[in-house]
Amino acid sequence: MIDTLPINSWFEVAAPLVALVVAYALFYEGILFKLTDWHVFRKMLPFLDAEAREAGFYTSYTITPREHVGMLALDRTAALELFEELGFMDAPLAAHKTDWQGRREIASLGHYGMDGAKIHAMPKLKRFLYMAFILQRQLHVTLFEAESGDIIVTAHYEWSPYNVLKAFDHFRGNGYDTEKGVSMAQTKLTETKQFYPGETAEAADA
């Protein structure tokens, strides 16, 4: 888990530098919007976790049922389209998540208090500066697939990993708020007919 990691002083310096470089690549160069499916790349992260933890950071961890938002009676493609309509963007700079039943994530998505389409439409320098220095928090949604094919939605609210001033706090899990994240995600999904708040994956799999 995040809170069991040793605090290595070198990463206090490395975290904001990593955030700066990644924000530049993803939002100034626009790589975030050029790659069509970050899920393929992110599937490799759990295999790097042991080595990463030896170096003082992490690439994968397991979330708890406290992050459970509800179920979507949609397939992965339709769920991703829905979240894009709700203003979310891919969130590749995040540890790979496994849920409390051992399911691996099928999508990692972030909302930064501004519609993702509006961020995408910004001039690239403004977009980079917004993400690296202005927008401080994210609603982070992670999706999992139940055996039924329905989508399990989980969420938390936290500091943005792209903000240079908050990158180390994000890395340490400071301000990691599951209750607020779940509430915010349920509010965003409240008008979606295929959304069933609080319904468990186990119910869907039964």
N, C-alpha and C positions, 0 to 999 in steps of 0.2 A: 504494500500500500504506500501511498504518497508520504504519509507522516512517519514512516519508518526509515526513510532515506536519511543518510548523514548529510548535514549541511556543509558542503564543500565550498570554501571561500572562492575558489576559482570560478565556480559556476555563478556566483553573484555578479561577476564581470561578464562571463560568457553568455548568460541568459539574455541581457539586453542587446548584446552584439548579434546573437542568433536571431532575435526578433527583428532587428534592423535589416539584416541581410535577407531574411525570409520575406518580410514585408515588402522590401524592394523587389525581390524576384516575383512574388505573387501579384502585387498590386501595381507597381510601376511598370515592370516588364509584362505584366498581365498573364503570367503562367497559370494562375488560378482559373482563368476563363478559357484558356486554350486546351487544357486537358479535359477530356470528357468524362472520365470516371476515376476518381481518386481512390475508390475502393480497392482496385487492383494493387495499387502501390501500398496502401495501408495494411493489406493482408500480410505483408512481410514484417511489419513492426514487432509482433510478438516474438519472432525468432531472434530479434536483436536485444530483447529486454535484459537477459542475464548479463550480457557484456556491458550494456548501458548502466545497469545498477552498480557494477563494479567501478564504473567511472563517476558515479554520483548522480546519475539522472535515470530516467525510465522511459520506456516506449510502449508500455502496456500495463493495464491493471484491471481489476474486477470491480464493477459497481454493485451497489446494494439495492434491495427492493424499494428503498426510500426514494429513489430517482424515478420510479415507475409512474408514468403519466397516464397511460391507457393503451387502447388497441385501435388500430385502423383496419377496417375491412377493405384493404386495398393490397395490390401487389407492390413490389419494390418500385417499379417504374412509375406507377401512379402516385405512390407516396412521395417520391422525389419531386414529381411535378407539382404536387400540392404544396410542399414546403418551399419550393421556388416561388410559387405564387404568393406565399405568405411572407416573402422577403428574405428567406434564408439563402446562405451560400455554403459551398463545400468548406469544411474546416480541416484541412490536411495537417496543420501544425497542432496536433493533439495526440495524446497517447491512444493507442488502440484499446477499445473497451470489450470486455467480456461481461455478460450479465450474470446474475446470481444463479442461473441454471446452466451456465457454461456455454451459452450461445455466443458466437462471435458477431460483432457488429457488421451491418451491411451498409451503413452510411453514417458519416459524422458531419453535422451541419451547424452553422453558427448564424445568429442574428445579432446585429450590433447596434440596435436602436434606430436603424435606418434601413429602408428597403434595399436589399441586395442589388436590385436592378439599377437603383439610383447611384449606388457606389460604383457599380460597373460602368455607368455612363459618364462618370466624372473624367476630366482630363487626368492623364496618368500621374502627373506630379501631385495634383491635389488629392487624388485617390491614395497615393502612397503616404502623404503627410497626414491625412485623416486617420488612416489605419495605424500608422507608426507613432503618432503623437497626440491625436485628438480623441478618437473613440476608445474608451477605456474598458468597457465591459461587454460581455457576450452572454447571450442565452445559448447554451450549447445543448443541442438535441442529438441523441444517438439512437439509431434505429436497429432493431433486431428482427429476425424473421421467425415466427412460430411455426411449428410443424404443420399447422393448418394452412399456412401461406399468408395469414394475416401479419400485420406489422406491429411490433411492440415498440412503443415510444417511451424513451426515457429522457430526462433533462436535468440540468443544473445551471445555476447562474454564477458567473465568476469573472475575474479580471481577464481581459483579452490577452492572448499570447503574442499578439502582434504589436502591442503598445510597448515601446522601449522602456517607459518609466514603470510599467507594471508587469513586465515579463517574469521577473524573479518571483513576485507574489503569485503569479499564475502557476509557475513551476512548483512552488511550495504548497499550493492549495490554499493559500490565505484568501479568505472571503469566498470560499467554495460553498455556495448556498443551495442545497437541494430543495428545500421547501419553496423558496421563491422561484427557482427554475421550473419546478413542477407546476406551480400555480400559473406562471407566465405562459408556459406551453399549453396548458389546458385552456387558458383564455384565448390564445391564438387559434386553437382548434375547435372552439365551442360551437361555431356555425357549420362545421363539417359534419354532414349527415352520417358518414361512415366512421365517425370517431366515437368510441365508447370509453369515457373517462373511468379510470380505476380498474377496468376489466383486466384480469391477469392473463398472462401468457398460458398458464396452466389451464385456465378455463377454455381458452381458444383451442388448446391441444387435446382437450378431453373428447 
